[in-house]
Amino acid sequence: MNYKDYFIETLYLMSYNEIIWMIIGFLGQSIFFSRWLVQWIYSEKYGKSSIPISFWWLSFFGGLITFFYAFHIKSFPFMFAQFIGLIVYTRNLYLLSKK
């Protein structure tokens, strides 16, 4: 069986609820990944390595969605990693708001 057939068969066997949670997981990871693209474009625009505030917002929302996904799949190491990240992202957003 090739990968395409395996993927289609796996989707076919998933419940509606499982598909929704899979989409939520992909959404969280996509938002989380997009922060690197934003940071790269921002740094290229200004010709130096910089982290825009949108990086921290994308980190926060991507991390939050991914945390809920990890909770749903009952992955404690995944939840713990996301939770620690959420503390860092929240702290950076707080520090930036004080400027």
Secondary structure, DSSP 8 states (H G I E B T S, - for coil): --HHHHHHHHHHHS-HHHHHHHHHHHHHHHHHHHHHHHHHHHHHHHTS----HHHHHHHHHHHHHHHHHHHHTT-HHHHHHHHHHHHHHHHHHHHHHT-
